[in-house]
Every structure is written in C-alpha cells, then in structure tokens.
Amino acid sequence: MELAIAIGADGVHWPARLAHKIPESVRHVRLNTLSVHSVTELQRARTVGADAILVSAVYPSESPSAGAPIGPGRLRSLARTAGRPVYALGGITCDNVERIARTSGFAAISGLKEAAG
C-alpha cells in the first residue's frame, strides 16, 4: 500500500492472505481488489470491503501462484453471490474467454500473449 500511496495509484490488488489490510487501505486509495479462491474467501472479501474480486484459478494455469482450477461452473456460482464485480483469472485463453465473459469479467496474462501472436 505504501508504494500505491507514494505514486498516487488509484488502487491496490491484495492477495487473499492480506485481506485484513483492506479496511486501512480504503482511507488511502479508491479501489481495492482481492484474490478469492473459495466461498470462505469470498465472504471475507465482502466483510473487509473489497471493491471487486479476482477469482483464481478458473482453468489450469502455468502461473506459479495458481492453485487448482475451480472451473467455470464454480466461478458462476461465486459470481452470483459476490455482491460486487467479479473477474476470472487463470488459464483464460481465446478458446474459453467467451464462456467466461457470460459470467464475469476476466483478466489474462499468457492468454493475451497468445492472442497477440
């Protein structure tokens, strides 16, 4: 958060293990997003006041931080009960993005590289 304040960033993305920092962060930045991997973490996101959540990993991913994929069905279930914007992350590619876009927003890293050729 210190870096975000120092550079005048509008927001901070928090890993689930640092969710407890969001209540302090809201005094300094306008947007706080949180990684969510389970129903318990989704409930915590609501409690601490996250503005949006990134659900990871939806599909198998080569990212070192990606856990076991939850699949599009579980994503859909989490998105329905989130009460805030949801973005899918993990294994999003040109082949599956349409299915994800019906349920939530999405973020991609390697999938964007693939699309760019």
Residue, then its C-alpha position, 0 to 999 in steps of 0.5 A: m500500500e505504501l508504494a500505491i500511496a507514494i505514486g498516487a495509484d488509484g488502487v491496490h490488488w491484495p492477495a487473499r492472505l492480506a485481506h485484513k489490510i483492506p479496511e486501512s487501505v480504503r482511507h488511502v486509495r479508491l479501489n481495492t481488489l482481492s484474490v478469492h479462491s473459495v466461498t470462505e474467501l469470498q465472504r471475507a472479501r465482502t466483510v473487509g470491503a473489497d471493491a471487486i474480486l479476482v477469482s483464481a484459478v478458473y482453468p489450469s494455469e502455468s502461473p506459479s501462484a495458481g492453485a487448482p482450477i475451480g472451473p467455470g461452473r464454480l466461478r458462476s456460482l461465486a459470481r452470483t453471490a459476490g455482491r460486487p464485480v467479479y473477474a476470472l483469472g487463470g488459464i483464460t485463453c481465446d478458446n474459453v474467454e467467451r464462456i467466461a465473459r457470460t459470467s464475469g469479467f476476466a483478466a489474462i496474462s499468457g492468454l493475451k500473449e497468445a492472442a497477440g501472436 
